[in-house]
Amino acid sequence: MTNILLVDSHPVVREGLKQTLSKNKDYRVVGDIGSGVEIFEFIRKNNVDFIISEIDLPELNGITALRAIKKEHKSIKILMFSHQPEDIYAISTLKAGASGYLSKSSQPDEILKATDTIVKGNVYLSEKMDKHYKYNDTSKSRTQLFKRLSTREVEVLKLLSIGKKNKHIASELEINEKTVSTYKARLFKKLNVNNVIDLVHQAKHHDLA
């Protein structure tokens, strides 16, 4: 039996997930909570094998919570289930410790498919993302380059690649513009370029954007 914790600020979303997961008798929802800070108390008091969590949570961001959970509870598998753009956040959440990412626009059966995949020890991405990023690609240059980038750097890179300006990136990631400029400078250095056009070109060449 896999014990599952649901984390989302919307009760209707949690109820929908419960109904979908109840189709598999090997899954048991042991709790549903509405904020990131509640996760830690819950998993200290209860046996949890699997967490399905939104990124945008009150009090504590889902990715921040994810990193902290994986430091203390490496065996807990986590599926991020979010309305945030998949092409920006999917790989970032995997780098932060998630075992999969699923868009809230997905069909209900895909929730079961994603959960099944992760429970079996595999990584789950949508078919589109899996083909585009080829997460298990054996290309050494791409893999090494990707590992050199932090989660935040990847997020900034994705947003730059779709034409977002510094102030929009700052707003999207809830950081200040000076911090965005710092990340850009790091990206220029790591990808060995000196302007945004070349930065985006290098990112696309290495299949990072």
C-alpha positions as CSV (number, residue, x, y, z in Angstrom):
1,M,0.0,0.0,0.0
2,T,1.3,3.4,-1.0
3,N,0.4,6.2,1.5
4,I,-0.2,9.5,-0.3
5,L,-0.3,13.1,1.0
6,L,-2.1,15.7,-1.2
7,V,-0.9,19.3,-1.0
8,D,-2.9,22.1,-2.7
9,S,-4.5,25.3,-1.5
10,H,-7.8,24.5,-3.3
11,P,-10.0,21.9,-1.5
12,V,-11.8,21.1,-4.8
13,V,-8.4,20.1,-6.3
14,R,-7.6,17.8,-3.4
15,E,-11.0,16.2,-3.6
16,G,-10.6,15.6,-7.3
17,L,-7.3,13.9,-6.7
18,K,-8.7,11.7,-4.0
19,Q,-11.5,10.5,-6.3
20,T,-9.0,9.8,-9.1
21,L,-6.5,8.0,-6.8
22,S,-9.3,5.9,-5.3
23,K,-9.5,4.0,-8.6
24,N,-6.3,2.2,-7.6
25,K,-6.7,0.0,-4.5
26,D,-3.0,0.1,-3.8
27,Y,-3.1,3.8,-3.1
28,R,-4.4,5.3,0.1
29,V,-4.7,9.1,0.6
30,V,-3.6,9.5,4.3
31,G,-4.0,13.3,4.3
32,D,-4.7,16.5,2.4
33,I,-3.4,19.9,3.4
34,G,-3.5,23.4,2.0
35,S,0.0,24.9,2.6
36,G,3.6,24.1,2.4
37,V,4.5,24.6,6.0
38,E,1.9,21.9,7.0
39,I,3.8,19.2,5.1
40,F,6.6,18.9,7.7
41,E,4.4,18.4,10.7
42,F,2.3,15.9,8.8
43,I,5.1,13.7,7.6
44,R,6.7,13.8,11.1
45,K,3.5,12.4,12.6
46,N,2.3,10.1,9.8
47,N,3.7,7.5,7.4
48,V,3.9,9.0,4.0
49,D,5.4,7.4,0.9
50,F,4.3,9.7,-1.8
51,I,3.4,13.4,-2.0
52,I,1.5,15.2,-4.8
53,S,2.0,18.9,-4.5
54,E,1.3,22.2,-6.2
55,I,4.2,24.7,-6.6
56,D,2.2,27.8,-5.6
57,L,1.4,27.3,-2.0
58,P,0.6,29.7,0.9
59,E,3.4,30.5,3.3
60,L,6.0,28.2,1.6
61,N,6.7,27.7,-2.1
62,G,6.3,24.1,-3.2
63,I,9.8,23.9,-4.7
64,T,11.3,25.2,-1.5
65,A,9.3,22.7,0.5
66,L,10.4,19.9,-2.0
67,R,14.1,20.6,-1.4
68,A,13.7,20.6,2.4
69,I,11.6,17.4,2.3
70,K,14.2,15.5,0.2
71,K,17.0,16.5,2.6
72,E,15.3,14.9,5.5
73,H,13.2,12.2,3.9
74,K,15.0,10.9,0.8
75,S,12.7,7.9,0.4
76,I,9.5,10.0,-0.1
77,K,8.7,10.3,-3.8
78,I,7.1,13.6,-4.9
79,L,5.0,14.5,-8.0
80,M,4.6,18.2,-8.6
81,F,1.1,18.8,-10.0
82,S,0.9,22.4,-11.0
83,H,-0.8,25.0,-13.2
84,Q,2.7,26.7,-13.7
85,P,4.1,26.4,-17.3
86,E,5.5,22.9,-17.8
87,D,8.3,24.0,-20.1
88,I,9.6,26.4,-17.4
89,Y,9.2,24.4,-14.3
90,A,9.3,20.6,-15.1
91,I,13.0,20.1,-15.3
92,S,13.6,22.6,-12.5
93,T,11.4,20.5,-10.1
94,L,13.3,17.3,-11.1
95,K,16.6,19.0,-10.3
96,A,15.1,20.1,-6.9
97,G,14.3,16.5,-6.1
98,A,10.9,15.7,-7.5
99,S,10.3,12.4,-9.3
100,G,7.9,13.9,-11.8
101,Y,5.9,16.9,-13.0
102,L,2.3,16.9,-14.2
103,S,0.3,19.9,-15.6
104,K,-3.1,20.5,-14.1
105,S,-4.5,20.6,-17.6
106,S,-3.8,16.8,-17.9
107,Q,-6.6,14.3,-18.0
108,P,-7.4,12.5,-14.7
109,D,-6.1,9.1,-15.9
110,E,-2.7,10.7,-16.4
111,I,-2.5,11.3,-12.7
112,L,-2.7,7.6,-12.2
113,K,-0.2,7.0,-14.9
114,A,2.3,9.5,-13.4
115,T,1.8,8.0,-9.9
116,D,2.3,4.5,-11.2
117,T,5.4,5.4,-13.0
118,I,7.0,7.1,-10.0
119,V,6.0,4.4,-7.5
120,K,7.9,1.9,-9.8
121,G,11.0,4.0,-9.4
122,N,11.0,5.9,-12.7
123,V,10.8,9.6,-13.5
124,Y,7.6,11.0,-15.0
125,L,7.3,13.8,-17.5
126,S,4.6,14.4,-20.1
127,E,5.2,12.8,-23.5
128,K,5.9,16.3,-25.0
129,M,8.4,17.2,-22.3
130,D,10.0,13.7,-22.3
131,K,10.7,14.0,-26.1
132,H,11.9,17.6,-25.9
133,Y,14.3,17.3,-23.0
134,K,15.1,13.6,-23.2
135,Y,15.9,13.6,-19.5
136,N,17.7,10.3,-19.7
137,D,19.8,11.4,-22.6
138,T,23.4,10.1,-22.4
139,S,24.9,13.1,-24.2
140,K,27.8,14.0,-21.8
141,S,28.2,17.6,-22.9
142,R,24.5,18.4,-22.3
143,T,24.3,16.5,-19.1
144,Q,27.4,18.1,-17.7
145,L,26.3,21.6,-18.7
146,F,22.8,21.0,-17.2
147,K,24.3,19.9,-13.9
148,R,26.4,23.1,-13.8
149,L,23.2,25.2,-13.7
150,S,21.3,25.8,-10.5
151,T,17.5,25.4,-10.4
152,R,17.0,29.2,-10.4
153,E,19.4,29.7,-13.3
154,V,17.4,27.2,-15.4
155,E,14.2,29.0,-14.5
156,V,15.7,32.4,-15.5
157,L,17.1,30.8,-18.7
158,K,13.7,29.5,-19.7
159,L,12.0,32.8,-19.2
160,L,14.7,34.7,-21.1
161,S,14.4,32.2,-23.9
162,I,10.7,33.0,-24.4
163,G,11.5,36.8,-24.5
164,K,10.7,37.8,-20.9
165,K,12.4,41.0,-19.6
166,N,14.2,41.3,-16.3
167,K,11.2,42.9,-14.5
168,H,8.8,40.3,-15.8
169,I,11.2,37.5,-14.7
170,A,11.6,39.1,-11.3
171,S,7.8,39.2,-10.9
172,E,7.3,35.6,-12.2
173,L,9.9,34.2,-9.8
174,E,9.2,36.6,-6.9
175,I,12.7,37.9,-6.8
176,N,14.1,41.4,-7.4
177,E,15.6,42.7,-10.7
178,K,19.1,42.9,-9.3
179,T,19.0,39.2,-8.5
180,V,17.8,38.4,-12.0
181,S,20.8,40.4,-13.4
182,T,23.1,38.3,-11.1
183,Y,21.6,35.1,-12.5
184,K,22.0,36.4,-16.1
185,A,25.7,37.2,-15.4
186,R,26.2,33.7,-14.1
187,L,24.5,32.2,-17.2
188,F,26.7,34.3,-19.5
189,K,29.8,32.9,-17.7
190,K,28.7,29.3,-17.6
191,L,27.5,29.2,-21.2
192,N,30.5,31.3,-22.4
193,V,28.5,34.1,-24.0
194,N,28.2,37.9,-23.6
195,N,24.7,38.8,-24.7
196,V,21.2,37.4,-24.4
197,I,20.8,36.4,-28.1
198,D,23.9,34.1,-27.8
199,L,22.7,32.9,-24.4
200,V,19.4,31.8,-25.9
201,H,21.1,30.3,-28.9
202,Q,23.5,28.2,-26.7
203,A,20.6,27.1,-24.5
204,K,18.6,25.9,-27.5
205,H,21.7,24.2,-28.9
206,H,22.1,22.2,-25.7
207,D,18.4,21.6,-25.5
208,L,18.0,23.6,-22.3
209,A,15.4,26.0,-23.7
